[in-house]
């Protein structure tokens, strides 16, 4: 994105010390583009923002998960004990073993949790991986359909073919590029506009027996499961009725409301600019007319020198907006 505009600035007592470029699209309740900055039509990799779409495909394929178990299938969770318990419960539904999961073993995400886990002699495990819920759900979906389990991540596996087909349906785009995600699963490229359309379809699904409605309900009702202690996604879902929101690696974030309004963001410098994705998303939600006290509150941040926050990430395309970031 060579012409990507600056979306977020990092200020230190009013002095701009960093800028993050990127692209953002905001759709109103009718699907009309209210705001488009940067390139919102060229395919990119939404990374974990694709998990709700993958979950819709798996539910359609007979995945028997609902509630917090289905939320874990959509999660990039922090690897806390409760997340591990849920992943184990999902696997038990299909007689799946941890060794069947093909995600990369990880440690808990939160530093304090990770430190305590290490003090107790903990080691990296697949159940602690942020994608363990998705992989456990994929394995159970294979069991339900009598599909081969050993190669469930292959792009031509029946499960992955279905996921790709559903992703094309929800985004209303033809996927021409695919690669491998950080967890080993196929990663598909779609545009920010297509991603926003998919989130609209999920978030605005009527309360019926559809897979979209099941996924939306699971995400809304289980904010901690979707992220974890201190996570921004968890905070936004818990404080914004009806929202469906997900973050992803490399500066991705997407959200939608029951009325159909949606936002999708890509920060150009990826994980180096992770602090910018949520401020940009929040600004987009406010432009979409979302009114929520949690969008006005500062993000959780460590105590800064003398207890005074001196640094903040601020979206420059919508004022006022100020979300503190960590200050060394």
TAJODA-V442483 format. One record per helix or strand of 2 or more residues. SS is the DSSP state (~ for helix, > for strand). FROM is the first residue (numbers start at 0). LEN is the number of residues. If there is no record, write none. Layout:
[[SS & FROM & LEN] [SS & FROM & LEN]]
//
This chain:
[[> & 4 & 8] [> & 14 & 13] [> & 32 & 5] [> & 43 & 2] [~ & 46 & 14] [~ & 66 & 7] [~ & 80 & 14] [~ & 97 & 3] [~ & 110 & 9] [~ & 131 & 14] [~ & 157 & 14] [> & 177 & 3] [> & 185 & 5] [~ & 191 & 12] [~ & 210 & 11] [~ & 222 & 4] [~ & 231 & 8] [> & 243 & 5] [> & 251 & 5] [> & 261 & 6] [~ & 269 & 18] [~ & 292 & 3] [~ & 304 & 3] [> & 310 & 5] [> & 322 & 2]]
//
